[in-house]
Amino acid sequence: MEKLIQGIHRFQSDVFAPRRDFFRKLADGQRPQALFVTCSDSRVVPDLICQADPGDLFVVRNAGNIVPPHGPGNLSGEVAAIEYAVRGLGVRDVVVCGHTRCGAMQAVADPLVTAAMPRVRRWLEHAQAAAEIVCTCYHHLPPEGRAKVLVQENVLVQLEHLRTHPAVAAALAAEQLTLHGWVYKMETGEVFAYDPATGQFAPLVGGGSAAAAQQGTVPDSRA
């Protein structure tokens, strides 16, 4: 805890004080550029990866960057945050960002990992479709290859779950929202974006996202 407390003091003196006017304006309200859904993994820091300022990202984090699909009585913090971001804040972009070396995806691939964590296991059932795709279509790959594909497939499955939410479906139909699928490779710092035109994840380069997946179904072929 001492490191965290020292960090707060440095923030107040070295970050907040020189930008006091900026932070005061933030106190009046937020207008984030995007809703960013990512994993709770402590090594994944959206603001750092995107070099975003406070107020730029409306962030939802959980184990496995999961979006529970819409359904009767299927309420959660994720569902509320998505609706608020789209309807209340008017975000125009939603990013679902997975990452390499994801413990949640390791648990999806090997249920024994969560043998003593029944609630975690139940939560990760929202990623089961990705596991089924990998088992069916990529069983020929070595374990490392299957792990890589599982992370990618899970991002695409969660994008499909996003489309089931009424606020998202309406915004997509009105062409007021774009969905993006990203994978952060923590070993290199690279971000790979899904391109629906090729059905592949490719390195994200300047000048716009290759991961716009606005409407329709996502192709089945992957990198």
Beta strands, then each sheet from edge to edge (+ up, - down):
strand 1: 34-39
strand 2: 57-62
strand 3: 93-99
strand 4: 178-185
strand 5: 190-195
strand 6: 200-203
sheet 1: 2+ 1+ 3+ 4+ 5- 6+
end
